[in-house]
Amino acid sequence: MNESTQRRQVAFSDFSQLLDEIDRCRLGHVSLGSWTLAQICRHLADTITGSMDGFNLKKHRMKRWFFGRKILKLTLTQGMPKGYTVDLALNPPSSLEFNSERKRLQDAIDRYQVYRGRLRPHPIFGRLSRAQWDELHLFHAAHHLGFVVPSNSGAVKGREGCVSEVK
Protein backbone atom coordinates (compact mmCIF):
# COMPACT_ATOMS: atom_id res chain seq x y z
CA MET A 1 0.00 0.00 0.00
CA ASN A 2 1.41 3.42 -0.81
CA GLU A 3 1.48 6.34 1.60
CA SER A 4 -1.54 8.12 0.10
CA THR A 5 -3.76 5.06 0.53
CA GLN A 6 -2.73 4.62 4.17
CA ARG A 7 -3.04 8.25 5.27
CA ARG A 8 -6.00 8.97 7.51
CA GLN A 9 -8.65 11.59 7.01
CA VAL A 10 -9.02 13.24 10.42
CA ALA A 11 -11.31 16.06 11.51
CA PHE A 12 -11.67 17.83 14.85
CA SER A 13 -14.42 20.11 16.07
CA ASP A 14 -12.59 21.19 19.24
CA PHE A 15 -9.17 21.17 20.87
CA SER A 16 -10.04 18.48 23.42
CA GLN A 17 -10.61 16.04 20.54
CA LEU A 18 -7.19 16.94 19.19
CA LEU A 19 -5.51 16.20 22.52
CA ASP A 20 -7.50 12.98 22.93
CA GLU A 21 -6.32 11.82 19.51
CA ILE A 22 -2.69 12.59 20.33
CA ASP A 23 -3.03 10.58 23.54
CA ARG A 24 -4.61 7.70 21.61
CA CYS A 25 -1.79 7.76 19.05
CA ARG A 26 0.81 7.77 21.80
CA LEU A 27 -0.29 4.29 22.84
CA GLY A 28 1.02 2.93 19.55
CA HIS A 29 1.11 4.20 16.02
CA VAL A 30 2.76 4.14 12.64
CA SER A 31 4.05 7.41 11.26
CA LEU A 32 3.63 7.81 7.50
CA GLY A 33 5.43 11.13 7.39
CA SER A 34 8.87 12.26 8.41
CA TRP A 35 7.94 13.71 11.83
CA THR A 36 7.50 11.97 15.15
CA LEU A 37 4.43 12.56 17.30
CA ALA A 38 6.59 14.77 19.56
CA GLN A 39 7.64 16.87 16.56
CA ILE A 40 4.01 17.26 15.51
CA CYS A 41 3.12 18.42 19.02
CA ARG A 42 5.95 20.99 18.95
CA HIS A 43 4.94 22.26 15.51
CA LEU A 44 1.28 22.62 16.49
CA ALA A 45 2.22 24.35 19.75
CA ASP A 46 4.46 26.79 17.89
CA THR A 47 1.79 27.66 15.34
CA ILE A 48 -0.87 28.14 18.00
CA THR A 49 1.53 30.36 19.95
CA GLY A 50 2.33 32.24 16.75
CA SER A 51 -1.32 33.17 16.30
CA MET A 52 -1.04 35.07 19.59
CA ASP A 53 2.58 36.28 19.59
CA GLY A 54 3.11 36.70 15.86
CA PHE A 55 5.07 35.11 13.01
CA ASN A 56 7.78 36.34 10.69
CA LEU A 57 5.66 38.12 8.09
CA LYS A 58 8.44 39.20 5.70
CA LYS A 59 8.66 36.11 3.51
CA HIS A 60 5.14 35.96 2.03
CA ARG A 61 4.21 39.66 1.88
CA MET A 62 3.13 39.70 -1.80
CA LYS A 63 1.43 36.30 -1.62
CA ARG A 64 -0.47 37.41 1.50
CA TRP A 65 -1.48 40.75 -0.01
CA PHE A 66 -2.71 39.47 -3.37
CA PHE A 67 -3.76 35.88 -2.76
CA GLY A 68 -4.12 35.29 1.00
CA ARG A 69 -7.90 34.82 1.14
CA LYS A 70 -7.98 32.72 -2.03
CA ILE A 71 -5.20 30.48 -0.73
CA LEU A 72 -7.02 30.12 2.62
CA LYS A 73 -10.22 29.02 0.88
CA LEU A 74 -8.29 26.63 -1.34
CA THR A 75 -6.41 25.21 1.64
CA LEU A 76 -9.57 24.57 3.67
CA THR A 77 -11.33 22.90 0.73
CA GLN A 78 -8.45 21.06 -1.00
CA GLY A 79 -6.09 20.45 1.91
CA MET A 80 -2.55 21.43 2.76
CA PRO A 81 0.21 20.30 0.44
CA LYS A 82 2.41 17.60 1.96
CA GLY A 83 5.88 18.86 2.77
CA TYR A 84 5.10 22.57 2.35
CA THR A 85 6.12 24.81 5.22
CA VAL A 86 5.23 28.47 5.68
CA ASP A 87 8.41 29.18 7.65
CA LEU A 88 11.36 26.85 8.19
CA ALA A 89 11.59 28.17 11.76
CA LEU A 90 8.37 26.24 12.44
CA ASN A 91 10.00 22.92 11.52
CA PRO A 92 10.74 21.15 14.81
CA PRO A 93 14.13 19.75 15.77
CA SER A 94 14.49 16.00 15.33
CA SER A 95 15.16 14.85 18.88
CA LEU A 96 12.24 15.80 21.09
CA GLU A 97 10.70 14.03 24.08
CA PHE A 98 6.97 13.31 23.74
CA ASN A 99 5.81 14.16 27.27
CA SER A 100 7.39 17.63 27.29
CA GLU A 101 6.07 18.39 23.79
CA ARG A 102 2.58 17.14 24.67
CA LYS A 103 2.67 19.50 27.69
CA ARG A 104 3.92 22.36 25.50
CA LEU A 105 0.95 21.79 23.17
CA GLN A 106 -1.49 21.58 26.09
CA ASP A 107 -0.09 24.85 27.50
CA ALA A 108 -0.35 26.58 24.11
CA ILE A 109 -3.96 25.44 23.71
CA ASP A 110 -4.85 26.48 27.27
CA ARG A 111 -3.35 29.92 26.70
CA TYR A 112 -5.04 30.28 23.31
CA GLN A 113 -8.46 29.37 24.68
CA VAL A 114 -8.38 32.16 27.28
CA TYR A 115 -6.49 34.67 25.13
CA ARG A 116 -8.54 37.79 24.47
CA GLY A 117 -5.94 39.99 22.78
CA ARG A 118 -5.83 40.67 19.07
CA LEU A 119 -4.73 37.59 17.16
CA ARG A 120 -1.78 38.10 14.85
CA PRO A 121 -1.90 37.77 11.05
CA HIS A 122 -1.12 34.43 9.45
CA PRO A 123 2.04 34.61 7.30
CA ILE A 124 0.10 33.77 4.12
CA PHE A 125 -3.60 34.19 4.90
CA GLY A 126 -3.29 37.55 6.68
CA ARG A 127 -5.69 38.72 9.36
CA LEU A 128 -8.12 36.05 10.52
CA SER A 129 -11.06 36.22 12.89
CA ARG A 130 -11.04 34.11 16.04
CA ALA A 131 -13.40 31.61 14.40
CA GLN A 132 -11.13 31.39 11.35
CA TRP A 133 -8.05 30.82 13.52
CA ASP A 134 -9.93 28.10 15.46
CA GLU A 135 -10.89 26.38 12.22
CA LEU A 136 -7.39 26.70 10.79
CA HIS A 137 -5.65 25.37 13.93
CA LEU A 138 -7.93 22.32 14.04
CA PHE A 139 -7.62 21.77 10.28
CA HIS A 140 -3.83 22.09 10.53
CA ALA A 141 -3.71 19.57 13.38
CA ALA A 142 -5.89 17.14 11.43
CA HIS A 143 -3.54 17.47 8.45
CA HIS A 144 -0.49 16.48 10.52
CA LEU A 145 -2.25 13.76 12.49
CA GLY A 146 -3.43 12.25 9.21
CA PHE A 147 0.17 11.03 8.87
CA VAL A 148 -0.06 9.19 12.21
CA VAL A 149 -2.06 5.97 12.17
CA PRO A 150 -2.86 4.42 15.56
CA SER A 151 -1.83 0.77 15.77
CA ASN A 152 -5.41 -0.25 16.50
CA SER A 153 -6.74 1.81 13.57
CA GLY A 154 -9.26 0.97 10.95
CA ALA A 155 -12.22 3.21 10.65
CA VAL A 156 -12.64 4.82 14.04
CA LYS A 157 -15.24 7.22 15.32
CA GLY A 158 -14.28 8.70 18.63
CA ARG A 159 -16.05 11.48 20.46
CA GLU A 160 -18.70 13.15 18.33
CA GLY A 161 -17.11 15.30 15.67
CA CYS A 162 -13.71 13.57 15.69
CA VAL A 163 -13.57 11.09 12.87
CA SER A 164 -10.57 9.25 11.55
CA GLU A 165 -10.52 6.83 8.68
CA VAL A 166 -7.68 5.06 6.92
CA LYS A 167 -7.95 5.56 3.17
Secondary structure, 3 states (H helix, E strand, C coil): CCHHHHCEEEECCCHHHHHHHHHHHHCCEEECCCCCHHHHHHHHHHHHHHHHHCCCCCCCHHHHHHHHHHHHHHHHHHCCCCCCCCCHHHCCCCCCCHHHHHHHHHHHHHHHHHCCCCCCCECCCECCCHHHHHHHHHHHHHHHHCCEEECCCCEEECCCCCEEEEC
